[in-house]
């Protein structure tokens, strides 16, 4: 059929799962016009992801929807790895969050949470979502990208011209194929069954996220929100999905775990394999990959969906900066430089935790996961719950235990000069901010350094102790006594905070805008 008239947008997003909708919201809240192509007309109703943590919730706060998400998720108690004989191999308790979120981990029911996020995104006129329309190829040049699209039902073709494209279209990503990028890695041969149930009564310790560790039949046992519960377990050699095609055939798997129809009703079930794969590159010119299109990881760290959300937020605020002309396109190379190491970290963590649940890890390996190194500046937390950090990218200065650079700033309750009290992010805004520890950070900059930050629209804010007077209108008071001690721990007087709340630079290694 003939093409319709070409549409123009700032960014075309292919795929409208959690990664795609996060990218759309991040861009639209910063003034960009977005067109989204989503081949499915209805929301996918199977729960895939099972948890979100305080880092992800802080992103939702930036997008203005954390209160809405909080209404449909529930607190997670703790994680434990136990054998069928009752021996506890490992436990991870959830300490109090420093990121301004309570609690630190949440159980979710993904279809419910995703519906809430999409409902919120529908309020933004600059997000044009085209359901039932699939990606059909692209061409790009130095000026932009022309995306070919096709209506799934009618076959009607259309084209959309945009400055940039984000492929958030899952592991099979047509966008990735269109730019000729390989998805490198492995897929395990073992097939797993995921059984989602509706809870009929409470049972002891249901609110633990329990990994039943066993060489033959390890099981993930997790409470989801809104009265849902899930079990995930591998099929044994010789078993196939055809052996579990009715509820009557699925029930013996739950019965073997002590679960009966007094406890739950089976709602739905599905089968999948574990992938450990990473795209060869996440950028080809004006086209970017995010989420499962860029990386696939085993489920053991609960980080697959969340890693995609973090990809989208990182890329979204940077694209918005390029689109408004405040930074150069080359700045976008920091996206993969920052996000690939983080995705690789969670992939390797998931592999390690998988060895625990499958009883492949030695006691020494398990102990090493929680061993506290000596002489740390940063208080130790196990890798699964360690605070967010960036190890490379748009940063100035060294990263590591003793450096504040690359760390996410805590989010306590602070006050402003007029006495208003709020979480830190709500008073910082969405741009760059230089914070000084009881000092005006602008006074620590050279003329050239200040000119560089001025071009990025940065604010300069002194953080005063609760026991002192504010000295100007644009200052903050450290009411929770959290920020100033945090600065002192790393020996800094001033830091440059990025829009995503990571520290880009500090006075001890130079406050010049990172290259």
Secondary structure, DSSP 4 states (H G I P E B T S, - for coil): ----PPEEEEEEEE--SHHHHHHHHHHHTTT--EEEEES-SS---S----EEEHHHHHHHHHHT-HHHHHTT-EE--EEEEEETTS-EEEEEE-PPPSSS-SSSEEE--HHHHHHHHHHHHTT-TTEEEEETEEEEEEEE-SS-EEEEEEETTT--EEEEEEEEEEE---TT-HHHHHTT--EEEEEEEEEEEEEEEEE-S--TTTTEEEEEE-SS--EEEEEETTTEEEEEEEPPTT--GGGG-SHHHHHHHHHTTT--TTTEEEEEEEEEEEEEEEES-SEETTEEE-GGGTEE--GGGS-HHHHHHHHHHHHHHHHHHHHTTSS-GGGGGHHHHHHHHHHHHHHHHHHHHHHHHTT-S-HHHHHHHT---SS-SSPP--GGGPPPB--SSS--S--STT--TTBBPP--EEEETTS-EEEHHHHH-SS-EEEEESS-GGGGS-HHHHHHHHHTT-EEEEEEETTS---SSSEEEETTS-HHHHHHHTT-SEEEEPTTSBEEEETTTB-SPP-
